[in-house]
């Protein structure tokens, strides 16, 4: 038996082979192991879990299904473009927008891959991801005086009304949450 160069990933006791040009997703809060054999190597992009706003279980479910997503082929090309000349990209005035777009693209791949084609996507699952992203955004910007519901809604491409509805559906009052978090600041 001849082994071809590639990576091996173990997540949650399950193993997977990662071939050249594949994308592999791992969550910082899950047990994982990664190894590469043969010539070549691998490259990584680390996205802060809070900024990504995708629950651990979604990342783990998606990890073994990435190739099944119609978005899979978009991501490796985008990431290779980032690795081509990272120093130049880092100093470009568009770098923050590029970082945001990269995070959005990876998030879309994970949500797409985690979805079971046999079931209909539910609004609740999409709202759970949105709530996680909103709360992460609020935590990052909590000390800023211009943090308003309008700004939070615009950042997530939703209306203010939808912002309140999604948070309410999760049992969260935006004003009460902000008050409680503000008192916890050092």
N, C-alpha and C positions, 0 to 999 in steps of 0.2 A: 504494500500500500504506500503510495507516495503522497506526502502532504504538500499542499500548495501554500505559498506564503499567504499569510493572513492573520487576523486577530481572533482571539477567543475571549469571549466575555461570559462571566457568570454573574447573574443577578437573581437574588432570591432563590438560589438553589437550582436555577435553570441555566443551561449553557447555550451559547449561540456562537456560530462562526461569523466573523465579520470579514467580508472580502474587500479587495481594493475598491476604493471609491464609494463604499457603503458609509452610511451614517449610523452611529451608535449613540444611544442616549442613556445616561446614567444620572440618578438623582443623588445629591450629596447626603441625603438622610437614609439611603438604602445601602445594605451590604453589597459589595461589588468586587470583582477581580477582573483584570484585563491583562492580556499578554499578546505579544506579536511574534511570529516565527518567520524565518526566511529573511530575504533581503528587503530593504525598504523600511518603512516606518509608518507612524501615524501622526496625525496632528489633532489638536483639541481646541475647542472653543468652550470657555467656561462662562455660563450665564448664571448670574445670581438667582437662586431659587425663588426668592421673594419677588424679584423683578419679573421673572418668567410667569409666576402666578399660576402654575399648574400643579395640582396636588400630587403627592408622591405616588399614589396608586395609579393615577393616569399615566405618569411617566413610565412606571414599571409595566403596565399593560401595553403601552405603546412600544416599548423597547423591543419587543419580539415581533412587532407587526409593522415596523417602519416601511419595509419594502412594499407592503400591501397598499399603502396610501398613494393616491394619485399625485400627491405633493412631493413624494420622496425624491424624484429626479431633479427637482428644482433646488433642493438644499445643498447637495454636494458641489454643484457648480458655483453657487453663491459663496459657500465657504472657501472653496479654492481661490476665488477672486479676492477674498479677504487676506489669504495667506501669501498672495503673490507679492505684495509690497506693503506690509502692515505699517511700517514706519511712515510712509507717505500718507496712508489713510488716516492714521492717528492724528496727524497734524492738520488735516483738512478741516475747513470750517463745517463741512457736512458730516463730520464724524459722529456727533450725537444722534443725528437722524439715521445714519447708517446703523448704529448700534441698536436703535429702537426698531428699525426695519428687520434687522437680523433676529432680534428677540421675537418679534411678531411672526416671522417666517418659521422659526423653530417651534413656537407655540402652536401655530396652525398645523404643522406636521404632527406634533404629538397628539393634539386633539383629534385630528383626522385618523391617525394610526390606531389610537385607543378605541375608536368607535368600531363596534361590531357591525359588519354589513348586514347581519340578519335582524338587527333591531333598528327601530327608528330613533334618530337622535332626539333627545328630549330637551325641552326648554330648560328644565331643572338642571341638567348636567352642564349646559352652556352657561347658565346663570351662576352655578357654583364656581366655575373658572373665573367668571367676571367678578364675582364677589371677592375671591382671593386676590385678583389683580387690583381691585379698587382698594382693599384694605392695605395691601403692600404699598400702593402709591400714597395713600394717606399717611402711613407710618414714615415714609421717606420725606414727605413734605410737611409734616405736622408743625414744625416750628416756623413755617413761612406765613407771614401776615396776609398774603393774598390768596390763601387756600380757601376757595369758595366752592359751593356745590356746582356752580356753573363751570369752573375750571376743571373740577374732577370729572364732570360729565363730558366736557369737550375732550379731555385727555383720553377718554375711553370711547369716543365717537358714539355717544349715546345722548339722549335728551336728559335734562334735569329730572323730569318726571319719571323716566325709565330708571335713572339712578336710584331715586327714592323707592320705586317699586321693587327693584332687584334687592336692595338692602332690606326692605321691609319683609320680603319673602324669606330672607335668611334670619329674620328676627332681630334685625339691627336698625336702630334709630341713628341716623348720621349725626345729629346734634348731640345725642347722649354719648355716642361712641367718642366723638371728638372731645367732649368735656371730660370723660373718664381718662382718655389717653393724655390729655393736656396736664391733668393733675399728676400723672405718673412721670412726667418729664423731670430730669434732675435739676 
